[in-house]
Amino acid sequence: MDIVAKYLDPRVVSQLATMELRARLIVEGFLTGFHRSPFHGFSAEFSEHRSYHPGDDLRYLDWKVLGRTDRYYVKQFEEETNLRAVIALDQSASMRYASDGSIAKFTYGTYLAAALAYLAMLQKDAVGVALYDETLRAYYPPRARRSYLGELLATLDRAQPSNATNTAHSLELLAERLHRRSLVIVISDFFDDLDRIATSLKHFRHDRHEVIAIHVLDRRELDFRFGLAATFRDMETGQEMITQPLQVQRAYTEAVSGFIEQLKAICYRANIDYVQAVTDQPFDRLLQEYLVRRQRVR
């Protein structure tokens, strides 16, 4: 295993001593393997127009101005940022689940949240963290001070999944706290009423926030490969059921597929970026998808 792959493997990350070390090595491992600079033009703010010159990048040609004036102008940007990112992590009991050989969804979520916070700080963006289950349990507003990162990482390190979930209510409470346009990154399994979740996500969009939904799942939640017999326990109610997985595998996988497609459709209609994260998946693809979407935030 090369050094890049080593620090992008969730199981290796889980053995590291501190959250700060985990976040740093995930990000550094990712950046080592990401040859083109992910920060190029990220936080550029529009400044003014100037006349087009041969050789200018056509991506910055202002087509609206061309249509109005029949003249070619390109946009110029200032390399300064005012982005505010809020990472909302679901700490409800269902996030505690981990199949054999995997890390818990919540653990994966904390590492991903820590890496994203670390990455934002490297870019000198303001970043904050929210934790929720049935309600909003903790909220640390976005700040750009490097010393603030330690507080955020310590909070993620201490957090534990518990209680039932009410994602919609919690996100509504978070939306009420955000008074400036922000990038809101929700990390959750979204195991809740999708109609109500859709309403809360639309609240963010109505307030002109950019939103990324990171859907964290265990591999067994996708394929239901549990062998010949298994006992299933509801992580939130404790209720148990003994069944033969092979008999219900097809119906289950169809139901999960339908759930995922419904969540994707909700995100698509609201212009929200959907990213699926499976807990046996290295962090590089997740971070790359985040960076692609980050480039679209102005």
Rosetta silent file (secondary structure, phi, psi, omega in degrees, C-alpha in Angstrom):
SEQUENCE: MDIVAKYLDPRVVSQLATMELRARLIVEGFLTGFHRSPFHGFSAEFSEHRSYHPGDDLRYLDWKVLGRTDRYYVKQFEEETNLRAVIALDQSASMRYASDGSIAKFTYGTYLAAALAYLAMLQKDAVGVALYDETLRAYYPPRARRSYLGELLATLDRAQPSNATNTAHSLELLAERLHRRSLVIVISDFFDDLDRIATSLKHFRHDRHEVIAIHVLDRRELDFRFGLAATFRDMETGQEMITQPLQVQRAYTEAVSGFIEQLKAICYRANIDYVQAVTDQPFDRLLQEYLVRRQRVR
SCORE:     score description
SCORE:     0.000 S_00000001
   1 L     0.000  123.567 -179.845    0.000    0.000    0.000 S_00000001
   2 L   -76.743  170.517 -172.542    1.515    3.348   -1.068 S_00000001
   3 H   -64.367  -33.972  179.582    1.534    6.360    1.215 S_00000001
   4 H   -66.131  -51.769 -178.221   -1.404    8.026   -0.566 S_00000001
   5 H   -63.004  -34.479 -177.354   -3.665    4.971   -0.377 S_00000001
   6 H   -57.373  -47.559 -175.115   -2.604    4.299    3.216 S_00000001
   7 L   -90.592    9.327  171.454   -4.008    7.526    4.590 S_00000001
   8 L  -109.559   -1.149  178.972   -7.141    7.353    2.495 S_00000001
   9 L   -84.788  118.473 -177.656   -8.145    3.921    3.874 S_00000001
  10 H   -56.835  -35.186 -178.968  -10.862    4.390    6.552 S_00000001
  11 H   -69.309  -35.217  176.140   -9.633    1.403    8.564 S_00000001
  12 H   -69.154  -43.459  179.785   -6.107    2.797    8.734 S_00000001
  13 H   -57.920  -37.906 -176.934   -7.414    6.235    9.669 S_00000001
  14 L   -64.598  -17.385 -179.007   -9.397    4.710   12.550 S_00000001
  15 L   -93.185   -4.760 -179.656   -6.129    3.554   14.148 S_00000001
  16 L   -75.484  156.211 -167.590   -4.532    6.996   14.241 S_00000001
  17 L   -73.923  -46.216 -172.399   -4.171    8.669   17.600 S_00000001
  18 L  -126.790  157.045  179.564   -5.879   12.045   17.308 S_00000001
  19 H   -64.043  -37.619  179.787   -8.583   13.638   15.190 S_00000001
  20 H   -63.825  -41.727  177.895   -6.210   16.390   14.077 S_00000001
  21 H   -64.378  -41.923  178.773   -3.678   13.818   12.868 S_00000001
  22 H   -60.358  -49.432 -178.771   -6.433   11.902   11.075 S_00000001
  23 H   -60.457  -45.721 -176.686   -7.740   15.015    9.344 S_00000001
  24 H   -63.954  -43.707 -176.877   -4.283   16.209    8.330 S_00000001
  25 H   -72.786  -32.854  174.505   -3.136   12.878    6.920 S_00000001
  26 H   -61.407  -49.364 -177.312   -6.381   12.327    4.992 S_00000001
  27 H   -66.328  -45.707 -179.308   -6.053   15.744    3.377 S_00000001
  28 H   -65.759  -38.713  176.669   -2.320   15.499    2.750 S_00000001
  29 H   -63.028  -40.521  178.500   -2.701   11.992    1.359 S_00000001
  30 H   -66.332  -47.157 -177.185   -5.439   13.213   -0.943 S_00000001
  31 H   -65.091  -31.677  177.632   -3.539   16.285   -2.107 S_00000001
  32 H   -62.415  -38.268 -179.359   -0.457   14.164   -2.814 S_00000001
  33 H   -88.430   -4.337 -177.673   -2.487   12.076   -5.232 S_00000001
  34 L  -103.774   91.373 -167.012   -4.373   15.032   -6.674 S_00000001
  35 L   -66.723  -39.005  178.734   -1.834   16.330   -9.167 S_00000001
  36 L   -83.605  133.536 -175.239   -3.719   19.381  -10.386 S_00000001
  37 L   -57.919  121.330 -179.772   -4.057   22.005   -7.676 S_00000001
  38 L   -75.186  -11.564 -175.827   -7.589   21.781   -6.234 S_00000001
  39 L   -92.739   -3.531 -174.568   -7.372   25.343   -4.953 S_00000001
  40 L   -62.574  116.150  175.787   -6.920   27.040   -8.340 S_00000001
  41 L    72.905    9.012 -172.766   -9.544   29.772   -8.615 S_00000001
  42 L   -60.492  -51.953 -169.581  -11.604   28.354   -5.737 S_00000001
  43 L  -104.991   19.404 -177.821  -12.338   31.448   -3.744 S_00000001
  44 L   -65.465  132.758  177.073  -12.076   34.002   -6.479 S_00000001
  45 E  -106.694  137.994 -179.308  -14.619   36.793   -6.168 S_00000001
  46 E   -60.476  133.492 -178.727  -15.808   38.699   -9.247 S_00000001
  47 E  -112.833  -58.365 -176.450  -14.126   42.092   -9.504 S_00000001
  48 E  -165.148  173.038  174.137  -14.722   43.670  -12.947 S_00000001
  49 E   -98.577  155.607  167.894  -14.822   43.099  -16.702 S_00000001
  50 E  -143.702  161.758 -179.114  -12.070   43.791  -19.189 S_00000001
  51 E   -63.251  144.599  178.199  -11.856   43.451  -22.948 S_00000001
  52 L   -70.613  137.556  174.886  -11.094   39.992  -24.296 S_00000001
  53 L  -121.553  142.878  178.370   -7.560   39.411  -25.604 S_00000001
  54 L   -52.073  131.678 -177.811   -6.500   36.459  -27.782 S_00000001
  55 L   101.036  -13.487  176.472   -5.314   33.653  -25.529 S_00000001
  56 L   -64.651  149.458  179.209   -7.669   34.478  -22.636 S_00000001
  57 L   -68.837  120.497 -176.697   -9.417   31.504  -21.051 S_00000001
  58 H   -67.653  -13.961  177.169  -12.829   31.213  -22.725 S_00000001
  59 H   -63.424  -26.060 -176.394  -14.331   29.888  -19.479 S_00000001
  60 H   -99.511    8.956  175.689  -14.317   33.464  -18.186 S_00000001
  61 E   -70.454  130.527 -178.689  -15.932   34.998  -21.272 S_00000001
  62 L   -89.419  100.723 -175.195  -19.157   36.756  -20.200 S_00000001
  63 H   -70.036  -29.807  178.861  -21.739   35.493  -22.678 S_00000001
  64 H   -66.333  -42.661  177.275  -24.510   37.689  -21.270 S_00000001
  65 H   -64.526  -39.227  178.161  -22.487   40.840  -21.938 S_00000001
  66 H   -59.828  -43.135 -179.136  -21.677   39.517  -25.411 S_00000001
  67 H   -65.980  -33.945 -178.289  -25.377   39.045  -26.112 S_00000001
  68 H   -80.874  -36.033 -170.186  -26.250   42.571  -24.956 S_00000001
  69 H  -115.210  -12.534 -175.011  -23.351   44.504  -26.493 S_00000001
  70 L    61.263   26.786  176.539  -21.922   42.236  -29.216 S_00000001
  71 L  -124.796  151.198 -175.420  -18.527   42.827  -27.590 S_00000001
  72 L   -95.709  119.822  176.646  -16.212   40.334  -25.962 S_00000001
  73 E  -130.213  146.382  174.317  -15.451   40.798  -22.269 S_00000001
  74 E  -114.461  152.885  178.847  -13.931   38.441  -19.717 S_00000001
  75 E   -82.715  137.801  172.472  -14.546   38.404  -15.992 S_00000001
  76 E  -108.566  147.450 -174.840  -11.678   39.301  -13.664 S_00000001
  77 E  -127.142  152.214  171.428  -11.533   37.957  -10.140 S_00000001
  78 E   -99.842  134.351 -178.284   -9.918   38.852   -6.844 S_00000001
  79 L   -81.748   56.887  176.924   -8.215   35.979   -5.068 S_00000001
  80 L  -126.479  150.794 -176.171   -9.979   36.659   -1.793 S_00000001
  81 L  -118.472  146.523  169.035  -12.557   34.494   -0.067 S_00000001
  82 L  -132.936   20.696 -178.167  -15.648   35.148    1.942 S_00000001
  83 L   -68.328  138.958  175.917  -16.947   31.595    1.838 S_00000001
  84 E  -122.175  120.468 -179.772  -18.570   30.306    5.009 S_00000001
  85 E  -111.887  136.938  174.913  -18.952   26.542    5.317 S_00000001
  86 E  -123.662  122.686 -179.703  -21.076   24.725    7.893 S_00000001
  87 E  -102.470  112.544 -178.567  -20.660   20.958    8.254 S_00000001
  88 E  -101.360  116.479 -175.870  -23.788   19.364    9.770 S_00000001
  89 E  -111.475  126.943  177.927  -23.162   15.833   11.075 S_00000001
  90 E   -74.817  120.561  177.302  -25.942   13.409   11.993 S_00000001
  91 L  -116.755   30.264  176.063  -25.215   11.783   15.373 S_00000001
  92 L   -73.627  166.684 -171.764  -28.448    9.799   15.691 S_00000001
  93 H   -61.881  -31.890 -178.581  -28.337    6.150   16.767 S_00000001
  94 H   -63.815  -22.653  179.159  -28.644    4.741   13.233 S_00000001
  95 H   -74.388   -8.796  178.977  -25.248    6.267   12.437 S_00000001
  96 H   -75.551  -14.913 -171.755  -23.688    3.882   14.965 S_00000001
  97 L   -64.976  138.531  174.012  -24.106    0.927   12.622 S_00000001
  98 L  -148.373  124.416  175.021  -21.032   -0.917   11.344 S_00000001
  99 L   -77.800  168.893 -178.751  -20.981   -4.292    9.600 S_00000001
 100 L   -57.119  129.397  177.355  -18.168   -6.776   10.224 S_00000001
 101 L    85.361   -0.533 -179.653  -14.820   -5.405    9.064 S_00000001
 102 L  -117.060  163.904  173.745  -16.092   -1.844    8.601 S_00000001
 103 L   -92.486  159.683 -178.288  -16.036    1.280   10.715 S_00000001
 104 L   -64.287  150.416  177.814  -19.254    2.867   11.950 S_00000001
 105 H   -58.019  -39.429 -179.080  -21.057    5.315    9.714 S_00000001
 106 H   -67.048  -41.352  178.170  -20.707    7.965   12.392 S_00000001
 107 H   -60.250  -46.033  177.251  -16.968    7.379   12.737 S_00000001
 108 H   -58.849  -42.541 -179.751  -16.592    7.681    8.973 S_00000001
 109 H   -62.902  -39.257  179.133  -18.671   10.845    9.089 S_00000001
 110 H   -66.642  -39.101  178.841  -16.483   12.425   11.783 S_00000001
 111 H   -66.011  -41.075  179.565  -13.312   11.731    9.783 S_00000001
 112 H   -66.571  -42.906  178.006  -14.868   13.173    6.653 S_00000001
 113 H   -62.143  -42.463  179.715  -16.130   16.240    8.546 S_00000001
 114 H   -63.676  -42.491  179.647  -12.707   16.744   10.122 S_00000001
 115 H   -65.219  -41.091  178.933  -10.958   16.478    6.752 S_00000001
 116 H   -65.593  -40.139  177.268  -13.375   18.942    5.146 S_00000001
 117 H   -63.850  -42.880  179.169  -12.898   21.402    8.024 S_00000001
 118 H   -63.020  -42.510 -179.699   -9.119   21.055    7.733 S_00000001
 119 H   -64.005  -41.520  178.106   -9.310   21.550    3.971 S_00000001
 120 H   -62.871  -41.775  179.462  -11.447   24.690    4.387 S_00000001
 121 H   -64.679  -36.702  176.571   -8.978   26.131    6.879 S_00000001
 122 H   -59.666  -34.753 -179.568   -6.105   25.495    4.455 S_00000001
 123 L   -83.864   -1.285 -178.501   -8.012   27.610    1.958 S_00000001
 124 L    65.992   29.191  172.449   -8.537   30.272    4.667 S_00000001
 125 L   -86.060  158.519  172.993  -12.298   29.834    4.490 S_00000001
 126 E   -84.395  134.406 -177.778  -14.518   30.208    7.540 S_00000001
 127 E  -137.871  143.015  176.602  -15.832   26.836    8.722 S_00000001
 128 E  -135.809  173.028 -176.761  -18.199   25.705   11.456 S_00000001
 129 E  -135.137  140.112  172.437  -19.729   22.442   12.699 S_00000001
 130 E  -127.007  140.500  175.736  -23.228   21.397   13.764 S_00000001
 131 E  -120.135  135.937 -177.552  -24.186   18.107   15.456 S_00000001
 132 E  -146.445  156.165  167.572  -27.763   16.869   15.514 S_00000001
 133 L  -138.329  -97.355  174.213  -30.040   13.910   16.261 S_00000001
 134 L   -76.459  -20.060  179.224  -33.620   14.639   17.372 S_00000001
 135 L  -151.658  179.600  178.569  -32.630   18.270   17.618 S_00000001
 136 E   -79.355  111.123 -174.190  -29.621   20.513   17.096 S_00000001
 137 E   -87.900  -32.635 -179.287  -27.204   19.403   19.833 S_00000001
 138 E  -152.044  143.665  176.818  -24.240   21.657   19.105 S_00000001
 139 E  -142.965  120.413  176.330  -23.506   24.535   16.788 S_00000001
 140 E  -113.880  107.311 -174.704  -20.129   26.173   16.247 S_00000001
 141 E   -63.518  155.228 -177.824  -20.566   29.101   13.819 S_00000001
 142 E   -61.586  131.903  173.096  -18.123   29.508   10.925 S_00000001
 143 E  -140.762  155.480 -176.176  -14.837   31.205   11.757 S_00000001
 144 L  -104.476    0.361 -179.937  -11.608   31.461    9.795 S_00000001
 145 L   -69.526  131.607 -179.629   -9.120   31.434   12.702 S_00000001
 146 H   -61.615  -33.555 -179.866   -6.709   28.515   12.462 S_00000001
 147 H   -65.438  -22.414  179.899   -6.854   28.099   16.250 S_00000001
 148 H   -69.026  -26.875 -178.584  -10.603   27.441   15.917 S_00000001
 149 H   -57.999  -40.442  179.993   -9.903   24.222   14.018 S_00000001
 150 H   -60.160  -38.568  178.483   -8.683   22.514   17.192 S_00000001
 151 H   -66.159  -42.137  178.903  -11.981   23.247   18.921 S_00000001
 152 H   -63.857  -44.439 -178.479  -13.966   21.845   16.005 S_00000001
 153 H   -67.253  -37.688  177.326  -11.870   18.685   15.809 S_00000001
 154 H   -63.801  -38.630  177.510  -12.085   18.135   19.568 S_00000001
 155 H   -62.761  -44.881  178.258  -15.883   18.424   19.340 S_00000001
 156 H   -63.482  -37.749 -177.919  -16.007   15.826   16.570 S_00000001
 157 H   -67.892  -34.017 -178.095  -13.691   13.539   18.547 S_00000001
 158 H   -82.102  -23.777 -171.572  -15.896   13.670   21.654 S_00000001
 159 L   -66.044  145.811  178.071  -19.225   13.236   19.896 S_00000001
 160 L  -135.624  141.928  178.110  -21.102    9.947   20.118 S_00000001
 161 L   -73.003  139.451  179.638  -24.239    8.804   18.255 S_00000001
 162 L  -163.556  164.443  174.920  -27.335    8.460   20.425 S_00000001
 163 L    66.626  174.343  176.700  -31.116    8.886   20.448 S_00000001
 164 L   -77.913 -174.369 -177.321  -33.538    8.779   17.564 S_00000001
 165 L  -122.502  148.820  169.187  -33.391   11.127   14.611 S_00000001
 166 L  -146.909   75.599 -173.888  -35.356   14.110   13.410 S_00000001
 167 H   -59.507  -44.470 -176.658  -33.267   15.383   10.557 S_00000001
 168 H   -60.656  -48.715 -179.972  -35.861   17.796    9.213 S_00000001
 169 H   -60.920  -44.280 -178.141  -36.440   19.541   12.554 S_00000001
 170 H   -63.655  -42.832 -179.800  -32.700   19.744   13.253 S_00000001
 171 H   -69.356  -31.986  174.712  -31.880   21.224    9.848 S_00000001
 172 H   -62.890  -42.671  178.239  -34.685   23.772   10.241 S_00000001
 173 H   -63.307  -39.387  178.333  -33.105   24.882   13.521 S_00000001
 174 H   -65.573  -42.044 -179.521  -29.726   25.124   11.816 S_00000001
 175 H   -58.618  -35.660  179.592  -31.182   27.177    8.949 S_00000001
 176 H   -67.825  -20.508 -179.535  -32.488   29.687   11.489 S_00000001
 177 H   -85.203  -16.315 -172.946  -28.915   30.171   12.768 S_00000001
 178 L   -95.155  108.345 -176.080  -27.442   31.018    9.381 S_00000001
 179 L  -102.705   -5.362  175.594  -27.762   34.709    8.675 S_00000001
 180 L  -128.204  151.693 -179.268  -25.236   34.898    5.829 S_00000001
 181 L   -56.872  131.240 -174.524  -25.010   32.877    2.645 S_00000001
 182 L  -139.007  164.740  167.310  -23.075   29.693    3.377 S_00000001
 183 E   -95.646  115.665 -178.238  -22.038   26.338    1.973 S_00000001
 184 E  -105.078  120.049 -179.979  -23.951   23.759    4.043 S_00000001
 185 E  -111.189  111.648 -178.717  -22.569   20.211    3.972 S_00000001
 186 E   -99.835  121.182 -179.850  -24.970   17.667    5.522 S_00000001
 187 E  -111.680  112.186 -171.515  -23.391   14.309    6.427 S_00000001
 188 E  -162.199  162.782  169.052  -26.076   11.729    7.268 S_00000001
 189 L   -88.288   -8.957  176.612  -27.637    8.384    6.406 S_00000001
 190 L    56.760   28.175  178.119  -30.907   10.339    5.942 S_00000001
 191 L   -79.471   81.731 -176.501  -32.919    7.487    7.483 S_00000001
 192 L  -162.303 -175.075 -179.723  -35.951    9.616    8.193 S_00000001
 193 L   -68.543  110.410 -174.352  -39.065   11.008    6.538 S_00000001
 194 H   -68.457  -30.364  178.409  -37.783   12.131    3.131 S_00000001
 195 H   -63.828  -42.377  179.190  -40.701   14.464    2.460 S_00000001
 196 H   -71.003  -36.811  176.105  -39.914   16.446    5.604 S_00000001
 197 H   -61.645  -41.139  179.602  -36.180   16.342    4.846 S_00000001
 198 H   -58.264  -41.686  179.952  -36.933   17.745    1.384 S_00000001
 199 H   -63.078  -43.096 -178.879  -38.741   20.693    2.962 S_00000001
 200 H   -69.010  -37.494  177.669  -35.832   21.485    5.286 S_00000001
 201 H   -66.274  -37.579  177.584  -33.260   21.227    2.494 S_00000001
 202 H   -65.873  -27.949  176.492  -35.357   23.573    0.361 S_00000001
 203 H   -59.481  -44.885  177.329  -35.290   26.023    3.278 S_00000001
 204 H   -59.593  -45.199 -177.308  -31.508   26.299    2.845 S_00000001
 205 H   -67.869  -36.482  177.815  -31.859   26.835   -0.885 S_00000001
 206 H   -61.156  -33.531  178.400  -34.606   29.427   -0.401 S_00000001
 207 L   -86.822   11.090  174.039  -32.160   31.351    1.784 S_00000001
 208 L    70.595   24.281  173.080  -29.586   31.116   -1.044 S_00000001
 209 L   -83.578  144.801  167.896  -27.256   28.678    0.710 S_00000001
 210 E   -80.731  143.465 -176.644  -25.316   26.169   -1.357 S_00000001
 211 E  -133.084  134.984  170.130  -25.959   22.620   -0.136 S_00000001
 212 E  -121.480  125.663  176.888  -24.078   19.330   -0.470 S_00000001
 213 E  -102.605  112.655  178.073  -25.781   16.175    0.852 S_00000001
 214 E  -101.015  111.235 -173.444  -23.267   13.443    1.713 S_00000001
 215 E   -93.823  104.279 -174.807  -25.198   10.199    2.096 S_00000001
 216 E   -91.766  124.898 -179.040  -23.232    7.841    4.370 S_00000001
 217 E  -136.848  151.946  170.929  -24.038    4.130    4.074 S_00000001
 218 L   -87.681  148.785 -178.056  -22.509    0.820    5.106 S_00000001
 219 H   -57.278  -38.581 -179.843  -21.850   -1.657    2.295 S_00000001
 220 H   -68.336  -24.331  175.545  -24.225   -4.207    3.874 S_00000001
 221 H   -70.781  -18.925  178.325  -26.998   -1.614    3.861 S_00000001
 222 H   -91.560  -40.649 -173.909  -26.656   -1.603    0.094 S_00000001
 223 H  -108.592  -14.333  176.623  -26.306   -5.314   -0.697 S_00000001
 224 L    56.827   35.992 -179.904  -27.857   -7.012    2.394 S_00000001
 225 L   -91.723   88.518 -176.336  -25.320   -9.859    2.265 S_00000001
 226 L  -113.604    8.387  179.501  -25.609  -11.230    5.785 S_00000001
 227 L    90.808 -157.643 -172.056  -25.399  -14.979    5.160 S_00000001
 228 L   -81.951  -34.419  179.855  -28.041  -17.630    5.824 S_00000001
 229 L  -147.408  146.699 -178.192  -29.518  -16.339    9.086 S_00000001
 230 E  -157.818  154.848  173.948  -29.156  -13.160   11.093 S_00000001
 231 E  -107.016  126.189 -178.066  -30.673  -11.169   13.937 S_00000001
 232 E  -108.997  134.025 -179.840  -31.437   -7.560   13.103 S_00000001
 233 E  -124.484  129.683  176.895  -31.797   -4.886   15.771 S_00000001
 234 L   -66.597  123.175 -174.837  -33.185   -1.405   15.245 S_00000001
 235 L   -67.311  -21.329 -176.068  -30.390    0.987   16.311 S_00000001
 236 L  -101.761  -33.945 -178.944  -32.876    3.534   17.632 S_00000001
 237 L  -101.981  -19.742 -177.491  -35.663    1.418   19.206 S_00000001
 238 L    82.606   -4.114 -179.695  -33.712   -1.719   20.148 S_00000001
 239 L   -65.437  137.086 -176.802  -36.384   -3.949   18.584 S_00000001
 240 E  -114.465  153.063  177.265  -34.972   -7.241   17.240 S_00000001
 241 E  -147.213  130.362  177.266  -36.038   -9.540   14.415 S_00000001
 242 E   -99.427  130.373 -178.265  -34.599  -12.919   13.376 S_00000001
 243 E  -152.507  170.510  173.673  -34.825  -13.678    9.673 S_00000001
 244 L  -101.123  106.787 -172.865  -33.143  -15.404    6.753 S_00000001
 245 H   -53.962  -35.451 -176.617  -31.522  -12.588    4.763 S_00000001
 246 H   -63.185  -29.117 -178.797  -31.594  -14.420    1.445 S_00000001
 247 H   -73.348  -27.548 -176.773  -35.386  -14.537    1.534 S_00000001
 248 H  -111.182    0.483 -174.014  -35.751  -10.791    1.919 S_00000001
 249 H   -58.311  -45.456 -176.694  -32.604   -9.630    0.103 S_00000001
 250 H   -64.800  -47.070 -179.648  -34.327   -8.778   -3.177 S_00000001
 251 H   -63.190  -39.647 -179.279  -37.189   -6.851   -1.576 S_00000001
 252 H   -65.092  -49.667 -177.008  -34.754   -5.042    0.715 S_00000001
 253 H   -63.984  -33.480  175.906  -32.313   -4.010   -2.012 S_00000001
 254 H   -66.594  -39.848  179.487  -35.190   -2.759   -4.158 S_00000001
 255 H   -65.943  -43.192  179.786  -36.494   -0.704   -1.229 S_00000001
 256 H   -65.841  -42.000  178.161  -33.047    0.767   -0.512 S_00000001
 257 H   -59.887  -41.691  178.389  -32.500    1.524   -4.185 S_00000001
 258 H   -64.923  -39.519  178.038  -35.836    3.313   -4.268 S_00000001
 259 H   -61.418  -46.486 -179.159  -34.959    5.282   -1.136 S_00000001
 260 H   -63.429  -44.136 -179.467  -31.643    6.405   -2.625 S_00000001
 261 H   -64.843  -35.712  177.646  -33.238    7.391   -5.931 S_00000001
 262 H   -65.746  -41.923  178.192  -35.903    9.383   -4.097 S_00000001
 263 H   -65.119  -41.738  177.362  -33.228   11.249   -2.106 S_00000001
 264 H   -60.707  -41.356 -179.291  -31.250   11.913   -5.279 S_00000001
 265 H   -64.910  -40.340  177.194  -34.390   13.264   -6.971 S_00000001
 266 H   -58.793  -46.633 -179.617  -35.072   15.571   -4.019 S_00000001
 267 H   -64.965  -42.447 -178.550  -31.539   16.922   -4.272 S_00000001
 268 H   -62.034  -45.461 -177.719  -31.696   17.290   -8.036 S_00000001
 269 H   -65.971  -28.631 -179.264  -34.960   19.240   -7.961 S_00000001
 270 L   -94.869    5.725 -177.332  -33.585   21.586   -5.295 S_00000001
 271 L    58.984   46.369  178.145  -30.227   22.032   -7.074 S_00000001
 272 L  -112.589  136.324  179.817  -28.432   20.286   -4.220 S_00000001
 273 E   -80.383  126.909  178.215  -25.344   18.167   -4.839 S_00000001
 274 E  -103.115  128.788  176.681  -25.756   14.537   -3.783 S_00000001
 275 E  -130.017  125.310  177.199  -22.665   12.496   -2.899 S_00000001
 276 E   -93.093  131.976 -179.834  -22.863    8.878   -1.769 S_00000001
 277 E  -123.286  117.243  177.450  -20.243    7.763    0.757 S_00000001
 278 E  -103.711  136.701 -166.302  -19.832    4.063    1.567 S_00000001
 279 L   -69.485   -9.362  172.854  -17.780    3.361    4.687 S_00000001
 280 L   -95.964    6.549 -175.411  -15.368    0.976    2.973 S_00000001
 281 L   -92.258  128.677  175.170  -14.616    3.651    0.371 S_00000001
 282 L   -57.598  157.553 -171.401  -11.324    5.607    0.504 S_00000001
 283 H   -78.363  -13.083 -171.472  -11.674    9.317    1.098 S_00000001
 284 H   -65.254  -41.652 -179.412  -10.115   10.568   -2.138 S_00000001
 285 H   -65.774  -39.539  178.978  -13.216   10.255   -4.329 S_00000001
 286 H   -62.226  -44.766 -179.249  -15.359   11.939   -1.692 S_00000001
 287 H   -67.281  -37.250  179.324  -12.910   14.825   -1.353 S_00000001
 288 H   -65.167  -42.859  178.660  -12.561   15.171   -5.102 S_00000001
 289 H   -63.492  -38.785  176.421  -16.349   15.360   -5.547 S_00000001
 290 H   -60.064  -45.238 -176.655  -16.472   17.958   -2.771 S_00000001
 291 H   -65.648  -36.926  177.342  -13.790   20.042   -4.485 S_00000001
 292 H   -60.914  -43.735  179.376  -15.593   19.937   -7.829 S_00000001
 293 H   -71.702  -33.932  178.923  -18.698   21.306   -6.158 S_00000001
 294 H   -60.513  -34.322 -179.453  -16.667   23.787   -4.109 S_00000001
 295 L   -65.524  -22.812 -176.108  -15.418   25.330   -7.336 S_00000001
 296 L   -85.869   -8.394 -178.412  -18.997   26.191   -8.270 S_00000001
 297 L   -86.316  126.178  178.376  -19.601   28.265   -5.135 S_00000001
 298 L  -126.600    0.000    0.000  -19.053   31.991   -5.658 S_00000001
